[in-house]
Structure formats: C-alpha cells, structure tokens
Amino acid sequence: MAKKWGQRVRNWMTKQMGLPQDVMMDLPRITMIGQIHIYIENHRGLIAFSDKELRLLLKQGQLLIKGKAFVIKTILPEEILLEGKIDQVLYLNDHS
C-alpha cells in the first residue's frame, strides 16, 4: 500500500513541477547516437564488461548492451559512455 501511495506522489510531483520522469522516478536516461555511441545516466553500477557486452545494474533490474568492439570512453559512479557497434539494448527485470 505504501509503495503505491509513494508512486502516486512521485507521479503527481513530476507532473506538477514539470520535472523529467527520470529524475523523480529514479529511471535510467539512455542517449544513443546511431549504433556507435551510447550514454547511460542514473545506473547503479557496472556488473560486467567485455568487448562484446556491457551489463549495468539499475534500480529495477539490469541493462544489457550487446555488440562488437566496445570501449568505455567515460565511467563515473552513475554515468557511462560506451562506444563500439551496438546491436542490442535489453532491459532485464528482477525476475529474468
């Protein structure tokens, strides 16, 4: 019950204050440029990295990015910039 109420309050505040949903709801913000560049903000940490795969922890689940020739250009506590050939971006929920 408290979870639903908290969600309703966040939704209402987001609409009333004109704030982006990712800020109020703790969602990741993902910016892609074609298949060569992806910038992810508001993640919870790096789980795995190779030249073909990047896996990040999110508040709810994980983000899996698959491709080729991956290079991490920037990594900060809640932001990451990945370059390479991106083939897939998948959300994996907690029950996957």
C-alpha positions in Angstrom: 0.0 0.0 0.0 2.8 2.4 0.9 4.6 1.7 -2.3 1.6 2.5 -4.4 1.0 5.7 -2.5 4.7 6.8 -2.9 4.4 6.1 -6.6 1.3 8.2 -6.9 3.0 11.1 -5.0 6.1 10.9 -7.3 3.9 10.9 -10.4 1.9 13.9 -9.2 5.0 15.8 -8.2 6.6 15.1 -11.6 3.5 16.5 -13.4 3.0 19.5 -11.1 6.7 20.6 -11.1 7.4 19.8 -14.7 10.4 17.6 -13.8 11.7 14.9 -16.1 10.4 11.5 -15.0 13.9 10.0 -14.8 14.7 12.5 -12.0 11.7 11.8 -9.8 11.3 8.1 -10.6 15.0 7.1 -10.4 14.9 5.8 -14.0 18.0 5.5 -16.3 18.4 8.0 -19.0 19.8 6.5 -22.2 21.1 8.5 -25.1 22.2 6.7 -28.3 23.8 8.1 -31.4 23.2 5.6 -34.2 24.7 2.2 -33.4 28.1 3.7 -32.4 27.6 5.6 -29.1 25.5 5.1 -26.0 25.5 7.3 -22.9 23.7 6.0 -19.8 22.9 8.1 -16.7 21.5 7.0 -13.4 22.7 3.4 -13.2 23.7 1.6 -10.0 27.0 0.1 -11.1 28.9 -1.9 -13.7 28.2 -5.7 -13.4 30.2 -7.0 -16.4 32.2 -5.6 -19.4 33.8 -7.2 -22.4 34.4 -6.0 -26.0 31.0 -7.6 -26.9 28.8 -6.9 -23.8 28.1 -4.4 -21.1 25.8 -5.1 -18.2 24.7 -2.4 -15.7 22.7 -2.6 -12.5 19.6 -0.5 -12.4 17.2 0.4 -9.6 14.9 -2.3 -11.0 16.7 -5.0 -12.9 19.6 -4.7 -15.3 20.5 -3.2 -18.7 22.4 -5.4 -21.1 24.1 -4.0 -24.2 25.4 -6.4 -26.9 27.6 -5.6 -29.9 31.2 -5.5 -31.0 34.4 -3.6 -30.4 33.2 -2.0 -27.2 35.3 0.6 -25.5 34.3 2.5 -22.3 35.2 6.1 -23.0 34.0 7.5 -19.7 32.9 5.9 -16.5 31.6 7.8 -13.4 29.6 6.5 -10.4 26.2 7.0 -12.1 27.2 7.6 -15.8 28.9 5.7 -18.5 29.8 6.4 -22.1 30.3 3.4 -24.4 31.5 3.3 -28.0 31.5 0.5 -30.5 28.9 -1.2 -32.7 25.8 -1.6 -30.7 23.5 -4.4 -31.8 21.1 -4.8 -28.9 19.9 -2.9 -25.8 17.9 -5.1 -23.5 16.2 -4.4 -20.1 16.3 -7.5 -17.8 13.9 -7.3 -14.9 14.5 -8.7 -11.5 12.7 -12.0 -12.5 14.8 -12.8 -15.6 
